[in-house]
């Protein structure tokens, strides 16, 4: 029977089973007739089950038969022996059918009850709504009637309220006018009696009224107040300014230079204390005009592109004192005077706003002359440093750094800084002397053995930090920080290029100097990362990255928790280069040591005389080349590498050397009693002491070799006992305890068993 035919017959068998007939018995080669009878019965059953439906829904029946056939094909397959599964399959499907029928009956009985309950609730809600509608109609009618009755009263009352409000506004308007006229009369009376302080105080009150009325829509009233304030302000300002300038003239203001005053022979007036008292009085009176002066006088503002911070205007008496200096400044630094030469700027302390205006006008002429632009930046930075440190100029006020922070100027500044820094690096690395430390003869200072190029480069970065740390905004500082990181990366690449030229001789002086330079730069950057200034920049960078979604949540979290720093990328690259260079040195020395150990590997450890047969133990002659090579390289690199690098170097070398001796010498040989003793003597009395100058217990760095020597040199009784314990130990803990008892902590049980088998001095047991 074909596969398709078998699937069709099995489909009919399933239909017969669903109709309640017994499934066919499993077939075998001897039962072919029974199988045939079962198939015929299945055909008859399926015909009886679906015959009536086929008369009306032939398409659905075909689909059903195909589904049943596919199902039987999937569950039973083409093997006729699998027909025995049909019984259980039919039982399971019958149970599923009964469960489905029960669920349908349950749902059919519950749904009408729910529908009935919902209809009942809806009917009740409808009745309540009808009751509300019946109550609403008379209430609405009553309210409408009341509003119609009250409307005339409301109209009359509204008209009266409007009239009252208008009258109140007129009264308030007249009160303001009367108050201003009263204040004006008072000022006039005080001036007639020459009582300027009181007149100034009244003007302050009038100015405050003017400020209060700014939101009023009474334009004529505002004009009247402003005109009155302006009238009396001009009179008082002119009078006080004249008196103040007269007092300043008596004091010979401005004081240009000390030498000039000596040359002219200035004689201080006899009544100096009285003059200073008058000066103080006039100064205080002028301060009272500050509010009205700010209200009436438009302050000079530089363009918005400089992003100057908001700061109070210069007080009026100081403005008057600056007037002669302004004239001198404009005379020298405006127009065609010889002093107005871009390459010779001279800054006058205290005239910051004038200087800002001067910078704003001159910088566009300097942008493409690198020398003049650099000179300007240097002068501005020196001036800023003196202005803040010597004269205590507040950092919140407008300064020259705001002018340098303007986009065009700032980008040019960055470009020039990068250009000159790269030029400095080029000239610095072109000299052979840069690989020598300038402190090489001073032991206390030269602990890190820093070559001159690394020292100069980090000084260059430090100078750049000093130049930009007073910039007014964090984004500008972050741009300079990126410049510094780019320079570090560029310097790292240059060091890498020089290093690649020296890879054939990784122990030479220049290679070691490069390694010291990389280590020094990485160390200094790590120290800078803890500096308050760079921690503040890290916080600013965190805010910028968070706004721009430039980092993952993990990276942002690391920055916020101070787990990482702004220099981490650079430090990681430098550390990677350092490890690569150290690894190359270790590999080079290790190859030399392996070459020197060839004879030692071939030592006849199996036939060496025992310790009791020798008067005095001595170093194996074959070990001398190995130890001499190791000693010479350690001394050489100790002199050329800084302490921290050399410590990493010898520890990496010891790790490789420990595994080499253990695997290539110990595990590759067998040892009699004399061979084991000689190996232990060579290691503990000669190899390990080579490193005693660098640590207290060097044997702890040769764990494999040290413990192997212990196993090989155990006395016969202890070795036999340990061997029996290891072979009979049922638990790992008991084996570990036994190993620890003899001083074995590093080697595993299997390693110890291998070492025990390398011993040849076992007693003859006759086995």
Secondary structure as GFF3:
##gff-version 3
##sequence-region A 1 767
A	DSSP	alpha_helix	3	18	.	.	.	ID=ss1
A	DSSP	three_ten_helix	29	31	.	.	.	ID=ss2
A	DSSP	alpha_helix	32	54	.	.	.	ID=ss3
A	DSSP	alpha_helix	58	75	.	.	.	ID=ss4
A	DSSP	three_ten_helix	80	84	.	.	.	ID=ss5
A	DSSP	alpha_helix	85	192	.	.	.	ID=ss6
A	DSSP	alpha_helix	196	212	.	.	.	ID=ss7
A	DSSP	three_ten_helix	213	215	.	.	.	ID=ss8
A	DSSP	alpha_helix	219	250	.	.	.	ID=ss9
A	DSSP	alpha_helix	258	264	.	.	.	ID=ss10
A	DSSP	alpha_helix	272	288	.	.	.	ID=ss11
A	DSSP	alpha_helix	290	296	.	.	.	ID=ss12
A	DSSP	three_ten_helix	304	306	.	.	.	ID=ss13
A	DSSP	alpha_helix	316	333	.	.	.	ID=ss14
A	DSSP	alpha_helix	352	366	.	.	.	ID=ss15
A	DSSP	alpha_helix	370	389	.	.	.	ID=ss16
A	DSSP	alpha_helix	400	404	.	.	.	ID=ss17
A	DSSP	alpha_helix	407	429	.	.	.	ID=ss18
A	DSSP	three_ten_helix	432	435	.	.	.	ID=ss19
A	DSSP	alpha_helix	452	468	.	.	.	ID=ss20
A	DSSP	alpha_helix	474	501	.	.	.	ID=ss21
A	DSSP	three_ten_helix	503	505	.	.	.	ID=ss22
A	DSSP	alpha_helix	509	528	.	.	.	ID=ss23
A	DSSP	alpha_helix	532	548	.	.	.	ID=ss24
A	DSSP	alpha_helix	553	560	.	.	.	ID=ss25
A	DSSP	alpha_helix	568	596	.	.	.	ID=ss26
A	DSSP	alpha_helix	598	601	.	.	.	ID=ss27
A	DSSP	three_ten_helix	611	613	.	.	.	ID=ss28
A	DSSP	three_ten_helix	621	623	.	.	.	ID=ss29
A	DSSP	alpha_helix	624	640	.	.	.	ID=ss30
A	DSSP	alpha_helix	643	660	.	.	.	ID=ss31
A	DSSP	pi_helix	661	666	.	.	.	ID=ss32
A	DSSP	alpha_helix	673	682	.	.	.	ID=ss33
A	DSSP	pi_helix	683	687	.	.	.	ID=ss34
A	DSSP	three_ten_helix	688	691	.	.	.	ID=ss35
A	DSSP	three_ten_helix	698	701	.	.	.	ID=ss36
A	DSSP	alpha_helix	703	712	.	.	.	ID=ss37
A	DSSP	alpha_helix	716	728	.	.	.	ID=ss38
A	DSSP	alpha_helix	732	741	.	.	.	ID=ss39
A	DSSP	alpha_helix	749	758	.	.	.	ID=ss40
###
